[in-house]
Amino acid sequence: MIERVSKRLNDFVSTDAKVTFLFVILGLALWLGAQLITDSRQIQLIVLFTVGIIIPTLINELRE
């Protein structure tokens, strides 16, 4: 039963979406960590955008 549900969920969600979701969550965590370490908004935004947007986009493009 669980295997069938898992397979159906995998059919609905693409690998690209999974990679993007993982890096968005990681980016948010690192962004919060950067807020604790530095007060520089520029560094915080660079961390957020690099990990949450740029890296998963590159990974997904290189996979294709």
PDB file with SEQRES, HELIX, SHEET and CRYST1 records, atoms N, CA, C and O in Angstrom:
SEQRES   1 A   64  MET ILE GLU ARG VAL SER LYS ARG LEU ASN ASP PHE VAL          
SEQRES   2 A   64  SER THR ASP ALA LYS VAL THR PHE LEU PHE VAL ILE LEU          
SEQRES   3 A   64  GLY LEU ALA LEU TRP LEU GLY ALA GLN LEU ILE THR ASP          
SEQRES   4 A   64  SER ARG GLN ILE GLN LEU ILE VAL LEU PHE THR VAL GLY          
SEQRES   5 A   64  ILE ILE ILE PRO THR LEU ILE ASN GLU LEU ARG GLU              
HELIX    1 AA1 ILE A    2  PHE A   12  1                                  11    
HELIX    2 AA2 THR A   15  ILE A   37  1                                  23    
HELIX    3 AA3 ARG A   41  PHE A   49  1                                   9    
HELIX    4 AA4 THR A   50  ILE A   54  3                                   5    
HELIX    5 AA5 ILE A   55  ARG A   63  1                                   9    
CRYST1    1.000    1.000    1.000  90.00  90.00  90.00 P 1           1          
ATOM      1  N   MET A   1       0.819  -1.197   0.000  1.00  0.00           N  
ATOM      2  CA  MET A   1       0.000   0.000   0.000  1.00  0.00           C  
ATOM      3  C   MET A   1       0.865   1.266   0.000  1.00  0.00           C  
ATOM      4  O   MET A   1       0.664   2.166  -0.815  1.00  0.00           O  
ATOM      5  N   ILE A   2       1.829   1.321   0.924  1.00  0.00           N  
ATOM      6  CA  ILE A   2       2.700   2.494   1.021  1.00  0.00           C  
ATOM      7  C   ILE A   2       3.536   2.629  -0.247  1.00  0.00           C  
ATOM      8  O   ILE A   2       3.781   3.742  -0.710  1.00  0.00           O  
ATOM      9  N   GLU A   3       3.971   1.516  -0.806  1.00  0.00           N  
ATOM     10  CA  GLU A   3       4.774   1.555  -2.025  1.00  0.00           C  
ATOM     11  C   GLU A   3       3.977   2.133  -3.190  1.00  0.00           C  
ATOM     12  O   GLU A   3       4.519   2.880  -4.004  1.00  0.00           O  
ATOM     13  N   ARG A   4       2.699   1.790  -3.273  1.00  0.00           N  
ATOM     14  CA  ARG A   4       1.863   2.319  -4.355  1.00  0.00           C  
ATOM     15  C   ARG A   4       1.672   3.822  -4.201  1.00  0.00           C  
ATOM     16  O   ARG A   4       1.725   4.564  -5.182  1.00  0.00           O  
ATOM     17  N   VAL A   5       1.451   4.267  -2.978  1.00  0.00           N  
ATOM     18  CA  VAL A   5       1.282   5.704  -2.730  1.00  0.00           C  
ATOM     19  C   VAL A   5       2.574   6.437  -3.061  1.00  0.00           C  
ATOM     20  O   VAL A   5       2.545   7.499  -3.683  1.00  0.00           O  
ATOM     21  N   SER A   6       3.703   5.880  -2.653  1.00  0.00           N  
ATOM     22  CA  SER A   6       4.991   6.494  -2.931  1.00  0.00           C  
ATOM     23  C   SER A   6       5.241   6.589  -4.434  1.00  0.00           C  
ATOM     24  O   SER A   6       5.724   7.609  -4.927  1.00  0.00           O  
ATOM     25  N   LYS A   7       4.913   5.534  -5.149  1.00  0.00           N  
ATOM     26  CA  LYS A   7       5.091   5.551  -6.610  1.00  0.00           C  
ATOM     27  C   LYS A   7       4.199   6.596  -7.249  1.00  0.00           C  
ATOM     28  O   LYS A   7       4.633   7.298  -8.162  1.00  0.00           O  
ATOM     29  N   ARG A   8       2.976   6.715  -6.797  1.00  0.00           N  
ATOM     30  CA  ARG A   8       2.063   7.709  -7.374  1.00  0.00           C  
ATOM     31  C   ARG A   8       2.539   9.129  -7.092  1.00  0.00           C  
ATOM     32  O   ARG A   8       2.421  10.006  -7.948  1.00  0.00           O  
ATOM     33  N   LEU A   9       3.079   9.360  -5.892  1.00  0.00           N  
ATOM     34  CA  LEU A   9       3.614  10.683  -5.578  1.00  0.00           C  
ATOM     35  C   LEU A   9       4.815  11.005  -6.455  1.00  0.00           C  
ATOM     36  O   LEU A   9       4.973  12.140  -6.907  1.00  0.00           O  
ATOM     37  N   ASN A  10       5.664  10.005  -6.697  1.00  0.00           N  
ATOM     38  CA  ASN A  10       6.818  10.217  -7.570  1.00  0.00           C  
ATOM     39  C   ASN A  10       6.383  10.522  -8.995  1.00  0.00           C  
ATOM     40  O   ASN A  10       7.076  11.249  -9.707  1.00  0.00           O  
ATOM     41  N   ASP A  11       5.248   9.979  -9.425  1.00  0.00           N  
ATOM     42  CA  ASP A  11       4.738  10.267 -10.754  1.00  0.00           C  
ATOM     43  C   ASP A  11       4.253  11.714 -10.856  1.00  0.00           C  
ATOM     44  O   ASP A  11       4.343  12.322 -11.923  1.00  0.00           O  
ATOM     45  N   PHE A  12       3.745  12.264  -9.767  1.00  0.00           N  
ATOM     46  CA  PHE A  12       3.199  13.624  -9.783  1.00  0.00           C  
ATOM     47  C   PHE A  12       4.264  14.704  -9.682  1.00  0.00           C  
ATOM     48  O   PHE A  12       4.111  15.783 -10.254  1.00  0.00           O  
ATOM     49  N   VAL A  13       5.336  14.423  -8.960  1.00  0.00           N  
ATOM     50  CA  VAL A  13       6.359  15.431  -8.697  1.00  0.00           C  
ATOM     51  C   VAL A  13       7.610  15.091  -9.511  1.00  0.00           C  
ATOM     52  O   VAL A  13       8.166  13.999  -9.390  1.00  0.00           O  
ATOM     53  N   SER A  14       8.041  16.041 -10.340  1.00  0.00           N  
ATOM     54  CA  SER A  14       9.217  15.797 -11.173  1.00  0.00           C  
ATOM     55  C   SER A  14      10.497  15.898 -10.345  1.00  0.00           C  
ATOM     56  O   SER A  14      10.509  16.458  -9.249  1.00  0.00           O  
ATOM     57  N   THR A  15      11.561  15.347 -10.896  1.00  0.00           N  
ATOM     58  CA  THR A  15      12.854  15.412 -10.227  1.00  0.00           C  
ATOM     59  C   THR A  15      13.338  16.856 -10.140  1.00  0.00           C  
ATOM     60  O   THR A  15      13.949  17.246  -9.145  1.00  0.00           O  
ATOM     61  N   ASP A  16      13.069  17.651 -11.175  1.00  0.00           N  
ATOM     62  CA  ASP A  16      13.450  19.070 -11.146  1.00  0.00           C  
ATOM     63  C   ASP A  16      12.787  19.795  -9.975  1.00  0.00           C  
ATOM     64  O   ASP A  16      13.420  20.603  -9.295  1.00  0.00           O  
ATOM     65  N   ALA A  17      11.522  19.502  -9.750  1.00  0.00           N  
ATOM     66  CA  ALA A  17      10.799  20.143  -8.649  1.00  0.00           C  
ATOM     67  C   ALA A  17      11.362  19.709  -7.300  1.00  0.00           C  
ATOM     68  O   ALA A  17      11.453  20.513  -6.371  1.00  0.00           O  
ATOM     69  N   LYS A  18      11.737  18.443  -7.195  1.00  0.00           N  
ATOM     70  CA  LYS A  18      12.314  17.946  -5.937  1.00  0.00           C  
ATOM     71  C   LYS A  18      13.646  18.626  -5.646  1.00  0.00           C  
ATOM     72  O   LYS A  18      13.901  19.034  -4.514  1.00  0.00           O  
ATOM     73  N   VAL A  19      14.498  18.749  -6.667  1.00  0.00           N  
ATOM     74  CA  VAL A  19      15.799  19.409  -6.498  1.00  0.00           C  
ATOM     75  C   VAL A  19      15.592  20.868  -6.101  1.00  0.00           C  
ATOM     76  O   VAL A  19      16.243  21.358  -5.178  1.00  0.00           O  
ATOM     77  N   THR A  20      14.700  21.554  -6.786  1.00  0.00           N  
ATOM     78  CA  THR A  20      14.435  22.958  -6.486  1.00  0.00           C  
ATOM     79  C   THR A  20      13.910  23.121  -5.070  1.00  0.00           C  
ATOM     80  O   THR A  20      14.363  24.003  -4.340  1.00  0.00           O  
ATOM     81  N   PHE A  21      12.960  22.283  -4.670  1.00  0.00           N  
ATOM     82  CA  PHE A  21      12.390  22.365  -3.321  1.00  0.00           C  
ATOM     83  C   PHE A  21      13.470  22.151  -2.262  1.00  0.00           C  
ATOM     84  O   PHE A  21      13.518  22.876  -1.267  1.00  0.00           O  
ATOM     85  N   LEU A  22      14.329  21.165  -2.471  1.00  0.00           N  
ATOM     86  CA  LEU A  22      15.392  20.878  -1.515  1.00  0.00           C  
ATOM     87  C   LEU A  22      16.324  22.081  -1.345  1.00  0.00           C  
ATOM     88  O   LEU A  22      16.680  22.442  -0.224  1.00  0.00           O  
ATOM     89  N   PHE A  23      16.716  22.698  -2.467  1.00  0.00           N  
ATOM     90  CA  PHE A  23      17.632  23.830  -2.388  1.00  0.00           C  
ATOM     91  C   PHE A  23      16.956  25.089  -1.871  1.00  0.00           C  
ATOM     92  O   PHE A  23      17.622  25.925  -1.258  1.00  0.00           O  
ATOM     93  N   VAL A  24      15.662  25.253  -2.094  1.00  0.00           N  
ATOM     94  CA  VAL A  24      14.947  26.397  -1.515  1.00  0.00           C  
ATOM     95  C   VAL A  24      14.936  26.282   0.009  1.00  0.00           C  
ATOM     96  O   VAL A  24      15.177  27.264   0.711  1.00  0.00           O  
ATOM     97  N   ILE A  25      14.657  25.087   0.516  1.00  0.00           N  
ATOM     98  CA  ILE A  25      14.673  24.870   1.966  1.00  0.00           C  
ATOM     99  C   ILE A  25      16.082  25.078   2.525  1.00  0.00           C  
ATOM    100  O   ILE A  25      16.257  25.713   3.565  1.00  0.00           O  
ATOM    101  N   LEU A  26      17.082  24.539   1.825  1.00  0.00           N  
ATOM    102  CA  LEU A  26      18.469  24.728   2.253  1.00  0.00           C  
ATOM    103  C   LEU A  26      18.856  26.205   2.203  1.00  0.00           C  
ATOM    104  O   LEU A  26      19.530  26.697   3.108  1.00  0.00           O  
ATOM    105  N   GLY A  27      18.440  26.909   1.162  1.00  0.00           N  
ATOM    106  CA  GLY A  27      18.729  28.333   1.041  1.00  0.00           C  
ATOM    107  C   GLY A  27      18.124  29.141   2.165  1.00  0.00           C  
ATOM    108  O   GLY A  27      18.758  30.050   2.700  1.00  0.00           O  
ATOM    109  N   LEU A  28      16.886  28.808   2.525  1.00  0.00           N  
ATOM    110  CA  LEU A  28      16.244  29.516   3.637  1.00  0.00           C  
ATOM    111  C   LEU A  28      16.978  29.263   4.954  1.00  0.00           C  
ATOM    112  O   LEU A  28      17.164  30.180   5.754  1.00  0.00           O  
ATOM    113  N   ALA A  29      17.391  28.023   5.171  1.00  0.00           N  
ATOM    114  CA  ALA A  29      18.126  27.696   6.400  1.00  0.00           C  
ATOM    115  C   ALA A  29      19.456  28.441   6.453  1.00  0.00           C  
ATOM    116  O   ALA A  29      19.829  28.983   7.493  1.00  0.00           O  
ATOM    117  N   LEU A  30      20.168  28.465   5.328  1.00  0.00           N  
ATOM    118  CA  LEU A  30      21.447  29.167   5.296  1.00  0.00           C  
ATOM    119  C   LEU A  30      21.264  30.677   5.396  1.00  0.00           C  
ATOM    120  O   LEU A  30      22.104  31.371   5.969  1.00  0.00           O  
ATOM    121  N   TRP A  31      20.171  31.184   4.843  1.00  0.00           N  
ATOM    122  CA  TRP A  31      19.869  32.613   4.956  1.00  0.00           C  
ATOM    123  C   TRP A  31      19.644  32.996   6.423  1.00  0.00           C  
ATOM    124  O   TRP A  31      20.141  34.019   6.894  1.00  0.00           O  
ATOM    125  N   LEU A  32      18.888  32.156   7.132  1.00  0.00           N  
ATOM    126  CA  LEU A  32      18.677  32.412   8.562  1.00  0.00           C  
ATOM    127  C   LEU A  32      19.984  32.326   9.332  1.00  0.00           C  
ATOM    128  O   LEU A  32      20.222  33.110  10.251  1.00  0.00           O  
ATOM    129  N   GLY A  33      20.834  31.369   8.958  1.00  0.00           N  
ATOM    130  CA  GLY A  33      22.150  31.262   9.583  1.00  0.00           C  
ATOM    131  C   GLY A  33      23.014  32.476   9.288  1.00  0.00           C  
ATOM    132  O   GLY A  33      23.746  32.945  10.159  1.00  0.00           O  
ATOM    133  N   ALA A  34      22.933  32.987   8.065  1.00  0.00           N  
ATOM    134  CA  ALA A  34      23.708  34.177   7.694  1.00  0.00           C  
ATOM    135  C   ALA A  34      23.238  35.389   8.488  1.00  0.00           C  
ATOM    136  O   ALA A  34      24.037  36.272   8.801  1.00  0.00           O  
ATOM    137  N   GLN A  35      21.948  35.440   8.816  1.00  0.00           N  
ATOM    138  CA  GLN A  35      21.443  36.555   9.625  1.00  0.00           C  
ATOM    139  C   GLN A  35      22.044  36.530  11.030  1.00  0.00           C  
ATOM    140  O   GLN A  35      22.257  37.580  11.636  1.00  0.00           O  
ATOM    141  N   LEU A  36      22.315  35.342  11.540  1.00  0.00           N  
ATOM    142  CA  LEU A  36      22.921  35.239  12.867  1.00  0.00           C  
ATOM    143  C   LEU A  36      24.395  35.610  12.844  1.00  0.00           C  
ATOM    144  O   LEU A  36      24.934  36.095  13.838  1.00  0.00           O  
ATOM    145  N   ILE A  37      25.053  35.380  11.702  1.00  0.00           N  
ATOM    146  CA  ILE A  37      26.493  35.587  11.614  1.00  0.00           C  
ATOM    147  C   ILE A  37      26.843  37.018  11.227  1.00  0.00           C  
ATOM    148  O   ILE A  37      27.784  37.597  11.769  1.00  0.00           O  
ATOM    149  N   THR A  38      26.087  37.593  10.288  1.00  0.00           N  
ATOM    150  CA  THR A  38      26.434  38.920   9.774  1.00  0.00           C  
ATOM    151  C   THR A  38      25.203  39.809   9.698  1.00  0.00           C  
ATOM    152  O   THR A  38      24.078  39.323   9.579  1.00  0.00           O  
ATOM    153  N   ASP A  39      25.426  41.105   9.766  1.00  0.00           N  
ATOM    154  CA  ASP A  39      24.347  42.072   9.625  1.00  0.00           C  
ATOM    155  C   ASP A  39      24.223  42.597   8.197  1.00  0.00           C  
ATOM    156  O   ASP A  39      23.325  43.381   7.894  1.00  0.00           O  
ATOM    157  N   SER A  40      25.128  42.160   7.326  1.00  0.00           N  
ATOM    158  CA  SER A  40      25.138  42.634   5.949  1.00  0.00           C  
ATOM    159  C   SER A  40      23.979  42.016   5.159  1.00  0.00           C  
ATOM    160  O   SER A  40      23.948  40.805   4.940  1.00  0.00           O  
ATOM    161  N   ARG A  41      23.039  42.846   4.738  1.00  0.00           N  
ATOM    162  CA  ARG A  41      21.893  42.365   3.941  1.00  0.00           C  
ATOM    163  C   ARG A  41      22.348  41.823   2.591  1.00  0.00           C  
ATOM    164  O   ARG A  41      21.748  40.889   2.059  1.00  0.00           O  
ATOM    165  N   GLN A  42      23.408  42.409   2.037  1.00  0.00           N  
ATOM    166  CA  GLN A  42      23.905  41.948   0.742  1.00  0.00           C  
ATOM    167  C   GLN A  42      24.391  40.507   0.812  1.00  0.00           C  
ATOM    168  O   GLN A  42      24.070  39.698  -0.059  1.00  0.00           O  
ATOM    169  N   ILE A  43      25.147  40.190   1.825  1.00  0.00           N  
ATOM    170  CA  ILE A  43      25.648  38.819   1.982  1.00  0.00           C  
ATOM    171  C   ILE A  43      24.488  37.862   2.213  1.00  0.00           C  
ATOM    172  O   ILE A  43      24.472  36.765   1.656  1.00  0.00           O  
ATOM    173  N   GLN A  44      23.525  38.261   3.024  1.00  0.00           N  
ATOM    174  CA  GLN A  44      22.362  37.417   3.289  1.00  0.00           C  
ATOM    175  C   GLN A  44      21.591  37.122   2.001  1.00  0.00           C  
ATOM    176  O   GLN A  44      21.195  35.982   1.760  1.00  0.00           O  
ATOM    177  N   LEU A  45      21.380  38.155   1.172  1.00  0.00           N  
ATOM    178  CA  LEU A  45      20.653  37.964  -0.087  1.00  0.00           C  
ATOM    179  C   LEU A  45      21.452  37.151  -1.089  1.00  0.00           C  
ATOM    180  O   LEU A  45      20.881  36.365  -1.845  1.00  0.00           O  
ATOM    181  N   ILE A  46      22.762  37.330  -1.103  1.00  0.00           N  
ATOM    182  CA  ILE A  46      23.604  36.523  -1.996  1.00  0.00           C  
ATOM    183  C   ILE A  46      23.492  35.052  -1.631  1.00  0.00           C  
ATOM    184  O   ILE A  46      23.361  34.200  -2.510  1.00  0.00           O  
ATOM    185  N   VAL A  47      23.542  34.748  -0.341  1.00  0.00           N  
ATOM    186  CA  VAL A  47      23.395  33.358   0.109  1.00  0.00           C  
ATOM    187  C   VAL A  47      22.027  32.813  -0.291  1.00  0.00           C  
ATOM    188  O   VAL A  47      21.929  31.711  -0.831  1.00  0.00           O  
ATOM    189  N   LEU A  48      20.990  33.571  -0.029  1.00  0.00           N  
ATOM    190  CA  LEU A  48      19.629  33.127  -0.341  1.00  0.00           C  
ATOM    191  C   LEU A  48      19.437  32.867  -1.828  1.00  0.00           C  
ATOM    192  O   LEU A  48      18.940  31.808  -2.210  1.00  0.00           O  
ATOM    193  N   PHE A  49      19.820  33.814  -2.667  1.00  0.00           N  
ATOM    194  CA  PHE A  49      19.606  33.672  -4.104  1.00  0.00           C  
ATOM    195  C   PHE A  49      20.523  32.622  -4.729  1.00  0.00           C  
ATOM    196  O   PHE A  49      20.109  31.889  -5.627  1.00  0.00           O  
ATOM    197  N   THR A  50      21.764  32.552  -4.257  1.00  0.00           N  
ATOM    198  CA  THR A  50      22.689  31.575  -4.825  1.00  0.00           C  
ATOM    199  C   THR A  50      22.252  30.150  -4.516  1.00  0.00           C  
ATOM    200  O   THR A  50      22.189  29.306  -5.411  1.00  0.00           O  
ATOM    201  N   VAL A  51      21.954  29.887  -3.265  1.00  0.00           N  
ATOM    202  CA  VAL A  51      21.589  28.522  -2.876  1.00  0.00           C  
ATOM    203  C   VAL A  51      20.148  28.196  -3.262  1.00  0.00           C  
ATOM    204  O   VAL A  51      19.861  27.066  -3.656  1.00  0.00           O  
ATOM    205  N   GLY A  52      19.249  29.153  -3.157  1.00  0.00           N  
ATOM    206  CA  GLY A  52      17.839  28.875  -3.395  1.00  0.00           C  
ATOM    207  C   GLY A  52      17.402  28.950  -4.843  1.00  0.00           C  
ATOM    208  O   GLY A  52      16.391  28.351  -5.210  1.00  0.00           O  
ATOM    209  N   ILE A  53      18.150  29.683  -5.687  1.00  0.00           N  
ATOM    210  CA  ILE A  53      17.716  29.863  -7.075  1.00  0.00           C  
ATOM    211  C   ILE A  53      18.783  29.430  -8.080  1.00  0.00           C  
ATOM    212  O   ILE A  53      18.514  28.610  -8.958  1.00  0.00           O  
ATOM    213  N   ILE A  54      19.981  29.976  -7.954  1.00  0.00           N  
ATOM    214  CA  ILE A  54      21.001  29.764  -8.983  1.00  0.00           C  
ATOM    215  C   ILE A  54      21.500  28.315  -9.014  1.00  0.00           C  
ATOM    216  O   ILE A  54      21.549  27.707 -10.084  1.00  0.00           O  
ATOM    217  N   ILE A  55      21.866  27.763  -7.872  1.00  0.00           N  
ATOM    218  CA  ILE A  55      22.405  26.395  -7.834  1.00  0.00           C  
ATOM    219  C   ILE A  55      21.388  25.362  -8.329  1.00  0.00           C  
ATOM    220  O   ILE A  55      21.750  24.531  -9.162  1.00  0.00           O  
ATOM    221  N   PRO A  56      20.122  25.372  -7.854  1.00  0.00           N  
ATOM    222  CA  PRO A  56      19.195  24.367  -8.380  1.00  0.00           C  
ATOM    223  C   PRO A  56      18.908  24.538  -9.872  1.00  0.00           C  
ATOM    224  O   PRO A  56      18.687  23.555 -10.580  1.00  0.00           O  
ATOM    225  N   THR A  57      18.912  25.781 -10.349  1.00  0.00           N  
ATOM    226  CA  THR A  57      18.710  26.012 -11.781  1.00  0.00           C  
ATOM    227  C   THR A  57      19.860  25.417 -12.586  1.00  0.00           C  
ATOM    228  O   THR A  57      19.633  24.768 -13.607  1.00  0.00           O  
ATOM    229  N   LEU A  58      21.087  25.633 -12.132  1.00  0.00           N  
ATOM    230  CA  LEU A  58      22.235  25.050 -12.813  1.00  0.00           C  
ATOM    231  C   LEU A  58      22.203  23.532 -12.788  1.00  0.00           C  
ATOM    232  O   LEU A  58      22.466  22.889 -13.804  1.00  0.00           O  
ATOM    233  N   ILE A  59      21.887  22.960 -11.652  1.00  0.00           N  
ATOM    234  CA  ILE A  59      21.800  21.500 -11.546  1.00  0.00           C  
ATOM    235  C   ILE A  59      20.755  20.948 -12.498  1.00  0.00           C  
ATOM    236  O   ILE A  59      21.014  19.974 -13.206  1.00  0.00           O  
ATOM    237  N   ASN A  60      19.587  21.553 -12.524  1.00  0.00           N  
ATOM    238  CA  ASN A  60      18.508  21.064 -13.394  1.00  0.00           C  
ATOM    239  C   ASN A  60      18.864  21.228 -14.869  1.00  0.00           C  
ATOM    240  O   ASN A  60      18.526  20.371 -15.684  1.00  0.00           O  
ATOM    241  N   GLU A  61      19.541  22.315 -15.218  1.00  0.00           N  
ATOM    242  CA  GLU A  61      19.942  22.510 -16.604  1.00  0.00           C  
ATOM    243  C   GLU A  61      21.030  21.540 -17.024  1.00  0.00           C  
ATOM    244  O   GLU A  61      21.016  21.045 -18.151  1.00  0.00           O  
ATOM    245  N   LEU A  62      21.975  21.263 -16.133  1.00  0.00           N  
ATOM    246  CA  LEU A  62      23.044  20.329 -16.467  1.00  0.00           C  
ATOM    247  C   LEU A  62      22.555  18.878 -16.551  1.00  0.00           C  
ATOM    248  O   LEU A  62      23.149  18.060 -17.254  1.00  0.00           O  
ATOM    249  N   ARG A  63      21.488  18.569 -15.844  1.00  0.00           N  
ATOM    250  CA  ARG A  63      20.923  17.210 -15.894  1.00  0.00           C  
ATOM    251  C   ARG A  63      20.260  16.925 -17.237  1.00  0.00           C  
ATOM    252  O   ARG A  63      20.156  15.768 -17.644  1.00  0.00           O  
ATOM    253  N   GLU A  64      19.818  17.960 -17.919  1.00  0.00           N  
ATOM    254  CA  GLU A  64      19.081  17.748 -19.176  1.00  0.00           C  
ATOM    255  C   GLU A  64      19.970  17.631 -20.358  1.00  0.00           C  
ATOM    256  O   GLU A  64      19.488  17.452 -21.477  1.00  0.00           O  
TER     257      GLU A  64                                                      
END                                                                             
